[in-house]
Amino acid sequence: MYTRKVQKTGGSTYFVTLPKQWAEGAGIETGSAVDLIPSDSGALLVLPESVPDSNRCIIDLHDWTFERLQREVISRYNGGYGIISVRGDRIRPEQRRMVREISQRLLGLEIFEETQQLIVLHSLVNIKDFPVHKTVGRIFDITLAMLSDAVIAICDHDEELARDVRERDRDIDRLVMLIARQFSLLLRDLMTEDDCGLSKLQFMHHHEVADQLERVADHAAKISEGALSMSNPSADEVADLIRMRADGSTEILKSAVGAFVDRDTDRANQVLELREEQAKLFDEARIVAPEKQPQEASAISIAIDSLLRIAEYGFNIAENALDIPVTRQQ
């Protein structure tokens, strides 16, 4: 931390000097331009022109599995890097196919250059084209549809619908990773609060809600996996019980997200007051449902447990709805 005294010149202009060591490290010299960005905390950020240009990284490629390489690329993407270079002594065709498939799973990441030793990926996403509140809304819409279809799939043993739910889970992952990337850029001061229209704290709450919705989508996919493992549709009594619990969890989720979007703390508190009642209802369902159809007990138990988890994620979102109104926004 550097301390400088504020001085005045010309009778009306305040100025401070920049530390020489920092300025030289940032490539600042006489005549260089810097951006001065006020934050909602009252601090003023000094951003040299060189900062966005240095937003690149290199991955040294080894004999990795697809999953390992995917984790390496995703971690850099989520970290907010604009240029990701994959480097190796000689990149094999199979490895190139892996890089291409991974880039297709990440929104806005495209291959710009390829040689025998290098693959260069550029992120082409314009942050301003993806406001976080709209992205969260899109995630919510897809998640609700997945949950509704997963319940139909397990009640009716609709295998085609179950597979479709699993495929849509990838769409959720792409959008959630986009929000994680934006949040990283914001924390690293490569994206300003003006660009996203939210303070860092408010963006953090949107990021947390997106994470909770991603987990809901994961459980919708899990219910669909259960449907695919079944040999027959759910018995009528079991299907009715699953639908009732699904309706309860869906209403909790809708109310929680509505409270978050509208900054409605009363509605959020109403949602949280249902937590104890929901736990009792699911305890009963866990016992009754598998007994009604013992040959499909495993899949039914998975569905009931997932619906309980979904309700819990709704309660977590309601807690975010309580927190976000008290974050400071100028």
VEXGU-520839 format. One record per residue (C-alpha): x, y, z; residue in one letter. Coordinates in nm, 4 decimals. Example, Ala and Ser with C-alpha at 12.3 -4.5 7.8 and 13.67 -1.06 7.14 Angstrom:
<sites>
{px:1.2300; py:-0.4500; pz:0.7800; type:A} .
{px:1.3670; py:-0.1060; pz:0.7140; type:S} .
</sites>
This chain:
<sites>
{px:0.0000; py:0.0000; pz:0.0000; type:M} .
{px:0.1249; py:0.3440; pz:-0.0967; type:Y} .
{px:0.0271; py:0.6641; pz:0.0821; type:T} .
{px:0.0257; py:1.0020; pz:-0.0920; type:R} .
{px:-0.0851; py:1.3463; pz:0.0172; type:K} .
{px:-0.3489; py:1.5102; pz:-0.1992; type:V} .
{px:-0.2282; py:1.8385; pz:-0.3472; type:Q} .
{px:-0.4009; py:2.1198; pz:-0.5277; type:K} .
{px:-0.3019; py:2.3080; pz:-0.8395; type:T} .
{px:-0.4573; py:2.5887; pz:-1.0366; type:G} .
{px:-0.6909; py:2.6663; pz:-0.7523; type:G} .
{px:-0.9401; py:2.3895; pz:-0.8352; type:S} .
{px:-0.7661; py:2.0668; pz:-0.9393; type:T} .
{px:-0.6636; py:1.7970; pz:-0.6914; type:Y} .
{px:-0.3773; py:1.5613; pz:-0.7799; type:F} .
{px:-0.1594; py:1.2852; pz:-0.6346; type:V} .
{px:0.1636; py:1.1342; pz:-0.7663; type:T} .
{px:0.1914; py:0.7715; pz:-0.8791; type:L} .
{px:0.4519; py:0.5429; pz:-0.7169; type:P} .
{px:0.7447; py:0.5086; pz:-0.9572; type:K} .
{px:0.7937; py:0.1321; pz:-0.9100; type:Q} .
{px:0.4266; py:0.0573; pz:-0.9751; type:W} .
{px:0.4095; py:0.2933; pz:-1.2753; type:A} .
{px:0.7151; py:0.1384; pz:-1.4410; type:E} .
{px:0.5816; py:-0.2139; pz:-1.3804; type:G} .
{px:0.2515; py:-0.1150; pz:-1.5445; type:A} .
{px:0.4291; py:0.0378; pz:-1.8454; type:G} .
{px:0.3261; py:0.3921; pz:-1.7585; type:I} .
{px:0.5412; py:0.6791; pz:-1.8800; type:E} .
{px:0.4975; py:1.0477; pz:-1.9509; type:T} .
{px:0.1910; py:1.0936; pz:-2.1703; type:G} .
{px:0.0371; py:0.7537; pz:-2.0843; type:S} .
{px:-0.3388; py:0.7437; pz:-2.0284; type:A} .
{px:-0.5016; py:0.5725; pz:-1.7309; type:V} .
{px:-0.8685; py:0.5140; pz:-1.6551; type:D} .
{px:-0.9996; py:0.6368; pz:-1.3181; type:L} .
{px:-1.2933; py:0.4220; pz:-1.2093; type:I} .
{px:-1.4947; py:0.5061; pz:-0.8953; type:P} .
{px:-1.6415; py:0.2067; pz:-0.7092; type:S} .
{px:-1.9510; py:0.1862; pz:-0.4914; type:D} .
{px:-1.7287; py:0.1575; pz:-0.1819; type:S} .
{px:-1.5922; py:0.5099; pz:-0.2377; type:G} .
{px:-1.2532; py:0.3881; pz:-0.3634; type:A} .
{px:-1.1036; py:0.5079; pz:-0.6922; type:L} .
{px:-0.9393; py:0.2487; pz:-0.9174; type:L} .
{px:-0.6456; py:0.3510; pz:-1.1385; type:V} .
{px:-0.6458; py:0.1221; pz:-1.4441; type:L} .
{px:-0.3468; py:0.1371; pz:-1.6849; type:P} .
{px:-0.3997; py:0.0583; pz:-2.0522; type:E} .
{px:-0.1685; py:-0.2424; pz:-2.0179; type:S} .
{px:-0.3969; py:-0.4330; pz:-1.7784; type:V} .
{px:-0.6526; py:-0.5689; pz:-2.0303; type:P} .
{px:-0.3698; py:-0.6504; pz:-2.2769; type:D} .
{px:-0.2008; py:-0.8744; pz:-2.0203; type:S} .
{px:-0.5159; py:-1.0848; pz:-1.9759; type:N} .
{px:-0.3730; py:-1.4008; pz:-2.1304; type:R} .
{px:-0.2392; py:-1.7350; pz:-2.0090; type:C} .
{px:-0.0628; py:-2.0495; pz:-2.1334; type:I} .
{px:-0.1497; py:-2.4147; pz:-2.0631; type:I} .
{px:0.1426; py:-2.6526; pz:-2.1149; type:D} .
{px:-0.0176; py:-2.9635; pz:-2.2606; type:L} .
{px:0.0688; py:-3.3102; pz:-2.1239; type:H} .
{px:-0.0671; py:-3.6569; pz:-2.1896; type:D} .
{px:-0.3955; py:-3.5719; pz:-2.0215; type:W} .
{px:-0.7413; py:-3.7257; pz:-2.0369; type:T} .
{px:-1.0238; py:-3.5222; pz:-2.1852; type:F} .
{px:-1.1593; py:-3.4492; pz:-1.8358; type:E} .
{px:-0.8234; py:-3.3184; pz:-1.7117; type:R} .
{px:-0.7732; py:-3.0924; pz:-2.0136; type:L} .
{px:-1.1302; py:-2.9674; pz:-1.9824; type:Q} .
{px:-1.0717; py:-2.8749; pz:-1.6171; type:R} .
{px:-0.7546; py:-2.6866; pz:-1.7124; type:E} .
{px:-0.9292; py:-2.4831; pz:-1.9850; type:V} .
{px:-1.2453; py:-2.4171; pz:-1.7835; type:I} .
{px:-1.0465; py:-2.2910; pz:-1.4846; type:S} .
{px:-0.8788; py:-2.0291; pz:-1.7100; type:R} .
{px:-1.2077; py:-1.9414; pz:-1.8781; type:Y} .
{px:-1.3808; py:-1.8968; pz:-1.5434; type:N} .
{px:-1.0761; py:-1.7000; pz:-1.4283; type:G} .
{px:-1.1604; py:-1.4393; pz:-1.6915; type:G} .
{px:-0.8657; py:-1.4820; pz:-1.9290; type:Y} .
{px:-0.9316; py:-1.3399; pz:-2.2753; type:G} .
{px:-0.6640; py:-1.5424; pz:-2.4573; type:I} .
{px:-0.5884; py:-1.9031; pz:-2.3588; type:I} .
{px:-0.2978; py:-2.0719; pz:-2.5372; type:S} .
{px:-0.2586; py:-2.4507; pz:-2.5280; type:V} .
{px:0.1069; py:-2.5344; pz:-2.5924; type:R} .
{px:0.2881; py:-2.8644; pz:-2.6538; type:G} .
{px:0.5954; py:-3.0102; pz:-2.8262; type:D} .
{px:0.3668; py:-3.1648; pz:-3.0857; type:R} .
{px:-0.0081; py:-3.1515; pz:-3.0455; type:I} .
{px:-0.1676; py:-3.4748; pz:-3.1671; type:R} .
{px:-0.4886; py:-3.4773; pz:-3.3783; type:P} .
{px:-0.6767; py:-3.6398; pz:-3.0898; type:E} .
{px:-0.5717; py:-3.3563; pz:-2.8583; type:Q} .
{px:-0.6838; py:-3.0984; pz:-3.1151; type:R} .
{px:-1.0261; py:-3.2617; pz:-3.1273; type:R} .
{px:-1.0397; py:-3.2467; pz:-2.7486; type:M} .
{px:-0.9600; py:-2.8735; pz:-2.7487; type:V} .
{px:-1.2250; py:-2.8086; pz:-3.0149; type:R} .
{px:-1.4910; py:-2.9969; pz:-2.8196; type:E} .
{px:-1.4036; py:-2.8128; pz:-2.4985; type:I} .
{px:-1.4194; py:-2.4729; pz:-2.6711; type:S} .
{px:-1.7660; py:-2.5587; pz:-2.8046; type:Q} .
{px:-1.8856; py:-2.6173; pz:-2.4492; type:R} .
{px:-1.7855; py:-2.2649; pz:-2.3419; type:L} .
{px:-1.9831; py:-1.9628; pz:-2.4527; type:L} .
{px:-1.7886; py:-1.7322; pz:-2.6832; type:G} .
{px:-1.4589; py:-1.9273; pz:-2.6802; type:L} .
{px:-1.3218; py:-1.9733; pz:-3.0322; type:E} .
{px:-1.0011; py:-2.1124; pz:-3.1847; type:I} .
{px:-0.8091; py:-1.8291; pz:-3.3533; type:F} .
{px:-0.4754; py:-1.9896; pz:-3.4340; type:E} .
{px:-0.3375; py:-2.3420; pz:-3.4755; type:E} .
{px:0.0147; py:-2.4672; pz:-3.5317; type:T} .
{px:0.1857; py:-2.7987; pz:-3.4563; type:Q} .
{px:0.2874; py:-2.6662; pz:-3.1146; type:Q} .
{px:0.0105; py:-2.4178; pz:-3.0307; type:L} .
{px:-0.3661; py:-2.3698; pz:-3.0205; type:I} .
{px:-0.4816; py:-2.0183; pz:-2.9321; type:V} .
{px:-0.8327; py:-1.9678; pz:-2.7943; type:L} .
{px:-0.9943; py:-1.6229; pz:-2.7807; type:H} .
{px:-1.2979; py:-1.5282; pz:-2.5745; type:S} .
{px:-1.5263; py:-1.3207; pz:-2.7991; type:L} .
{px:-1.7992; py:-1.2548; pz:-2.5431; type:V} .
{px:-1.8960; py:-0.8911; pz:-2.5062; type:N} .
{px:-1.9825; py:-0.8618; pz:-2.1379; type:I} .
{px:-2.2367; py:-0.5866; pz:-2.2016; type:K} .
{px:-2.4358; py:-0.8192; pz:-2.4298; type:D} .
{px:-2.4994; py:-1.0579; pz:-2.1392; type:F} .
{px:-2.6405; py:-0.8635; pz:-1.8398; type:P} .
{px:-2.6197; py:-1.0948; pz:-1.5402; type:V} .
{px:-2.9840; py:-1.0502; pz:-1.4369; type:H} .
{px:-3.0981; py:-1.1625; pz:-1.7835; type:K} .
{px:-2.8585; py:-1.4581; pz:-1.7776; type:T} .
{px:-2.9909; py:-1.5661; pz:-1.4364; type:V} .
{px:-3.3442; py:-1.5323; pz:-1.5737; type:G} .
{px:-3.2568; py:-1.7543; pz:-1.8688; type:R} .
{px:-3.0990; py:-2.0134; pz:-1.6371; type:I} .
{px:-3.4145; py:-2.0083; pz:-1.4252; type:F} .
{px:-3.6435; py:-2.0614; pz:-1.7257; type:D} .
{px:-3.4409; py:-2.3571; pz:-1.8550; type:I} .
{px:-3.4156; py:-2.5078; pz:-1.5069; type:T} .
{px:-3.7922; py:-2.4905; pz:-1.4459; type:L} .
{px:-3.8604; py:-2.6598; pz:-1.7794; type:A} .
{px:-3.6039; py:-2.9307; pz:-1.7019; type:M} .
{px:-3.7614; py:-2.9969; pz:-1.3609; type:L} .
{px:-4.1133; py:-3.0168; pz:-1.5037; type:S} .
{px:-4.0048; py:-3.2550; pz:-1.7798; type:D} .
{px:-3.7984; py:-3.4698; pz:-1.5408; type:A} .
{px:-4.1076; py:-3.5250; pz:-1.3245; type:V} .
{px:-4.3104; py:-3.6232; pz:-1.6303; type:I} .
{px:-4.0311; py:-3.8562; pz:-1.7420; type:A} .
{px:-4.0164; py:-4.0495; pz:-1.4136; type:I} .
{px:-4.3926; py:-4.0629; pz:-1.3646; type:C} .
{px:-4.4658; py:-4.1783; pz:-1.7226; type:D} .
{px:-4.1350; py:-4.3587; pz:-1.7902; type:H} .
{px:-4.0717; py:-4.1304; pz:-2.0888; type:D} .
{px:-3.7149; py:-4.2188; pz:-2.1871; type:E} .
{px:-3.6943; py:-3.9723; pz:-2.4778; type:E} .
{px:-3.7925; py:-3.6833; pz:-2.2522; type:L} .
{px:-3.5473; py:-3.8005; pz:-1.9848; type:A} .
{px:-3.2594; py:-3.7930; pz:-2.2347; type:R} .
{px:-3.3638; py:-3.4472; pz:-2.3502; type:D} .
{px:-3.3480; py:-3.3191; pz:-1.9906; type:V} .
{px:-2.9926; py:-3.4522; pz:-1.9547; type:R} .
{px:-2.8844; py:-3.2753; pz:-2.2742; type:E} .
{px:-3.0247; py:-2.9407; pz:-2.1583; type:R} .
{px:-2.8095; py:-2.9581; pz:-1.8461; type:D} .
{px:-2.5125; py:-2.8606; pz:-2.0638; type:R} .
{px:-2.6881; py:-2.5344; pz:-2.1610; type:D} .
{px:-2.7148; py:-2.4473; pz:-1.7920; type:I} .
{px:-2.3462; py:-2.5209; pz:-1.7378; type:D} .
{px:-2.2432; py:-2.2852; pz:-2.0210; type:R} .
{px:-2.4481; py:-1.9952; pz:-1.8815; type:L} .
{px:-2.3327; py:-2.0483; pz:-1.5226; type:V} .
{px:-1.9693; py:-2.0549; pz:-1.6335; type:M} .
{px:-2.0275; py:-1.7296; pz:-1.8230; type:L} .
{px:-2.1447; py:-1.5660; pz:-1.4994; type:I} .
{px:-1.8442; py:-1.7103; pz:-1.3129; type:A} .
{px:-1.6193; py:-1.5595; pz:-1.5818; type:R} .
{px:-1.7868; py:-1.2191; pz:-1.5524; type:Q} .
{px:-1.7534; py:-1.2262; pz:-1.1737; type:F} .
{px:-1.3821; py:-1.3050; pz:-1.2013; type:S} .
{px:-1.3340; py:-1.0161; pz:-1.4453; type:L} .
{px:-1.5162; py:-0.7858; pz:-1.2054; type:L} .
{px:-1.3068; py:-0.8962; pz:-0.9072; type:L} .
{px:-0.9856; py:-0.8557; pz:-1.1078; type:R} .
{px:-1.0953; py:-0.5054; pz:-1.2154; type:D} .
{px:-1.0947; py:-0.6041; pz:-1.5827; type:L} .
{px:-1.4667; py:-0.5317; pz:-1.5941; type:M} .
{px:-1.6075; py:-0.2280; pz:-1.4178; type:T} .
{px:-1.9220; py:-0.1995; pz:-1.2117; type:E} .
{px:-2.0541; py:0.0420; pz:-1.4743; type:D} .
{px:-2.0176; py:-0.2286; pz:-1.7409; type:D} .
{px:-2.2394; py:-0.4752; pz:-1.5541; type:C} .
{px:-2.4610; py:-0.2220; pz:-1.3730; type:G} .
{px:-2.4051; py:-0.3845; pz:-1.0338; type:L} .
{px:-2.1628; py:-0.3531; pz:-0.7470; type:S} .
{px:-1.9292; py:-0.6423; pz:-0.6730; type:K} .
{px:-2.1437; py:-0.7458; pz:-0.3757; type:L} .
{px:-2.4638; py:-0.7424; pz:-0.5778; type:Q} .
{px:-2.3001; py:-0.9383; pz:-0.8584; type:F} .
{px:-2.1818; py:-1.1920; pz:-0.6005; type:M} .
{px:-2.5435; py:-1.2577; pz:-0.4975; type:H} .
{px:-2.6433; py:-1.3154; pz:-0.8622; type:H} .
{px:-2.3502; py:-1.5530; pz:-0.8978; type:H} .
{px:-2.4651; py:-1.7467; pz:-0.5892; type:E} .
{px:-2.8226; py:-1.7693; pz:-0.7193; type:V} .
{px:-2.6937; py:-1.8997; pz:-1.0532; type:A} .
{px:-2.4960; py:-2.1667; pz:-0.8650; type:D} .
{px:-2.8061; py:-2.2748; pz:-0.6738; type:Q} .
{px:-3.0092; py:-2.2974; pz:-0.9951; type:L} .
{px:-2.7330; py:-2.5046; pz:-1.1559; type:E} .
{px:-2.7669; py:-2.7536; pz:-0.8701; type:R} .
{px:-3.1426; py:-2.7655; pz:-0.9245; type:V} .
{px:-3.0773; py:-2.8484; pz:-1.2920; type:A} .
{px:-2.8296; py:-3.1192; pz:-1.1851; type:D} .
{px:-3.1008; py:-3.2796; pz:-0.9725; type:H} .
{px:-3.3511; py:-3.2573; pz:-1.2582; type:A} .
{px:-3.0967; py:-3.4505; pz:-1.4644; type:A} .
{px:-3.0570; py:-3.6954; pz:-1.1766; type:K} .
{px:-3.4329; py:-3.7567; pz:-1.1654; type:I} .
{px:-3.4175; py:-3.8230; pz:-1.5403; type:S} .
{px:-3.1378; py:-4.0746; pz:-1.4850; type:E} .
{px:-3.3691; py:-4.2480; pz:-1.2395; type:G} .
{px:-3.6436; py:-4.2536; pz:-1.5017; type:A} .
{px:-3.4073; py:-4.4222; pz:-1.7494; type:L} .
{px:-3.3222; py:-4.6903; pz:-1.4943; type:S} .
{px:-3.6879; py:-4.7862; pz:-1.4420; type:M} .
{px:-3.8601; py:-5.0727; pz:-1.6197; type:S} .
{px:-4.2155; py:-4.9384; pz:-1.5832; type:N} .
{px:-4.3962; py:-4.6091; pz:-1.5247; type:P} .
{px:-4.4503; py:-4.5004; pz:-1.1648; type:S} .
{px:-4.7560; py:-4.6490; pz:-0.9949; type:A} .
{px:-5.0459; py:-4.4046; pz:-0.9690; type:D} .
{px:-5.0032; py:-4.3446; pz:-0.5953; type:E} .
{px:-4.6280; py:-4.2978; pz:-0.6345; type:V} .
{px:-4.6707; py:-4.0625; pz:-0.9309; type:A} .
{px:-4.9224; py:-3.8529; pz:-0.7356; type:D} .
{px:-4.6818; py:-3.8289; pz:-0.4432; type:L} .
{px:-4.3900; py:-3.7300; pz:-0.6689; type:I} .
{px:-4.6020; py:-3.4661; pz:-0.8420; type:R} .
{px:-4.7159; py:-3.3188; pz:-0.5076; type:M} .
{px:-4.3607; py:-3.2925; pz:-0.3780; type:R} .
{px:-4.2451; py:-3.1526; pz:-0.7132; type:A} .
{px:-4.5202; py:-2.8889; pz:-0.7052; type:D} .
{px:-4.4149; py:-2.7877; pz:-0.3544; type:G} .
{px:-4.0468; py:-2.7588; pz:-0.4459; type:S} .
{px:-4.1296; py:-2.5715; pz:-0.7672; type:T} .
{px:-4.3429; py:-2.3166; pz:-0.5822; type:E} .
{px:-4.0658; py:-2.2617; pz:-0.3277; type:I} .
{px:-3.8174; py:-2.2101; pz:-0.6106; type:L} .
{px:-4.0447; py:-1.9694; pz:-0.7999; type:K} .
{px:-4.1235; py:-1.7657; pz:-0.4886; type:S} .
{px:-3.7581; py:-1.7497; pz:-0.3850; type:A} .
{px:-3.6403; py:-1.6320; pz:-0.7268; type:V} .
{px:-3.9295; py:-1.3844; pz:-0.7434; type:G} .
{px:-3.8302; py:-1.2459; pz:-0.4036; type:A} .
{px:-3.4698; py:-1.2138; pz:-0.5200; type:F} .
{px:-3.5595; py:-1.0357; pz:-0.8442; type:V} .
{px:-3.8071; py:-0.7986; pz:-0.6752; type:D} .
{px:-3.5911; py:-0.7436; pz:-0.3628; type:R} .
{px:-3.8985; py:-0.8553; pz:-0.1665; type:D} .
{px:-3.7789; py:-0.9441; pz:0.1843; type:T} .
{px:-4.1308; py:-1.0209; pz:0.3110; type:D} .
{px:-4.1786; py:-1.2821; pz:0.0412; type:R} .
{px:-3.8324; py:-1.4253; pz:0.1112; type:A} .
{px:-3.9181; py:-1.4656; pz:0.4784; type:N} .
{px:-4.2459; py:-1.6351; pz:0.3878; type:Q} .
{px:-4.0518; py:-1.8877; pz:0.1811; type:V} .
{px:-3.8049; py:-1.9584; pz:0.4621; type:L} .
{px:-4.0891; py:-2.0201; pz:0.7078; type:E} .
{px:-4.1848; py:-2.3278; pz:0.4992; type:L} .
{px:-3.8523; py:-2.5039; pz:0.5614; type:R} .
{px:-3.9563; py:-2.7108; pz:0.8632; type:E} .
{px:-4.2912; py:-2.8087; pz:0.7103; type:E} .
{px:-4.1243; py:-2.9252; pz:0.3881; type:Q} .
{px:-3.8777; py:-3.1433; pz:0.5775; type:A} .
{px:-4.1659; py:-3.3287; pz:0.7457; type:K} .
{px:-4.3501; py:-3.3825; pz:0.4169; type:L} .
{px:-4.0406; py:-3.5283; pz:0.2540; type:F} .
{px:-3.9695; py:-3.7545; pz:0.5516; type:D} .
{px:-4.3127; py:-3.9080; pz:0.4964; type:E} .
{px:-4.2649; py:-3.9366; pz:0.1206; type:A} .
{px:-3.9285; py:-4.1116; pz:0.1628; type:R} .
{px:-4.1004; py:-4.3892; pz:0.3559; type:I} .
{px:-4.4283; py:-4.4236; pz:0.1679; type:V} .
{px:-4.3254; py:-4.3927; pz:-0.1989; type:A} .
{px:-4.0703; py:-4.6797; pz:-0.2229; type:P} .
{px:-4.3066; py:-4.9114; pz:-0.0333; type:E} .
{px:-4.5785; py:-4.8568; pz:-0.2940; type:K} .
{px:-4.3515; py:-4.9725; pz:-0.5771; type:Q} .
{px:-4.0622; py:-5.1738; pz:-0.4282; type:P} .
{px:-3.9296; py:-5.2949; pz:-0.7659; type:Q} .
{px:-3.8443; py:-4.9335; pz:-0.8551; type:E} .
{px:-3.7508; py:-4.8257; pz:-0.5032; type:A} .
{px:-3.4049; py:-4.6971; pz:-0.5941; type:S} .
{px:-3.5194; py:-4.4628; pz:-0.8722; type:A} .
{px:-3.8154; py:-4.3391; pz:-0.6684; type:I} .
{px:-3.5968; py:-4.2692; pz:-0.3639; type:S} .
{px:-3.3535; py:-4.0743; pz:-0.5840; type:I} .
{px:-3.6405; py:-3.8638; pz:-0.7209; type:A} .
{px:-3.7837; py:-3.7863; pz:-0.3754; type:I} .
{px:-3.4409; py:-3.6989; pz:-0.2377; type:D} .
{px:-3.3651; py:-3.4738; pz:-0.5359; type:S} .
{px:-3.6936; py:-3.2884; pz:-0.4949; type:L} .
{px:-3.6056; py:-3.2266; pz:-0.1293; type:L} .
{px:-3.2649; py:-3.0907; pz:-0.2338; type:R} .
{px:-3.4343; py:-2.8637; pz:-0.4864; type:I} .
{px:-3.6520; py:-2.7168; pz:-0.2109; type:A} .
{px:-3.3359; py:-2.6564; pz:-0.0056; type:E} .
{px:-3.1762; py:-2.4689; pz:-0.2953; type:Y} .
{px:-3.4913; py:-2.2567; pz:-0.3101; type:G} .
{px:-3.4448; py:-2.1714; pz:0.0577; type:F} .
{px:-3.0826; py:-2.0761; pz:-0.0129; type:N} .
{px:-3.1995; py:-1.8396; pz:-0.2873; type:I} .
{px:-3.4520; py:-1.6870; pz:-0.0442; type:A} .
{px:-3.1641; py:-1.6160; pz:0.1945; type:E} .
{px:-2.9844; py:-1.4359; pz:-0.0886; type:N} .
{px:-3.3026; py:-1.2377; pz:-0.1456; type:A} .
{px:-3.2764; py:-1.1174; pz:0.2143; type:L} .
{px:-2.9120; py:-1.0186; pz:0.1773; type:D} .
{px:-2.9056; py:-0.8359; pz:-0.1562; type:I} .
{px:-3.1238; py:-0.5337; pz:-0.0586; type:P} .
{px:-2.8770; py:-0.4333; pz:0.2136; type:V} .
{px:-2.5742; py:-0.4230; pz:-0.0174; type:T} .
{px:-2.4684; py:-0.0718; pz:-0.1026; type:R} .
{px:-2.5395; py:0.0646; pz:-0.4493; type:Q} .
{px:-2.4751; py:0.4275; pz:-0.5385; type:Q} .
</sites>
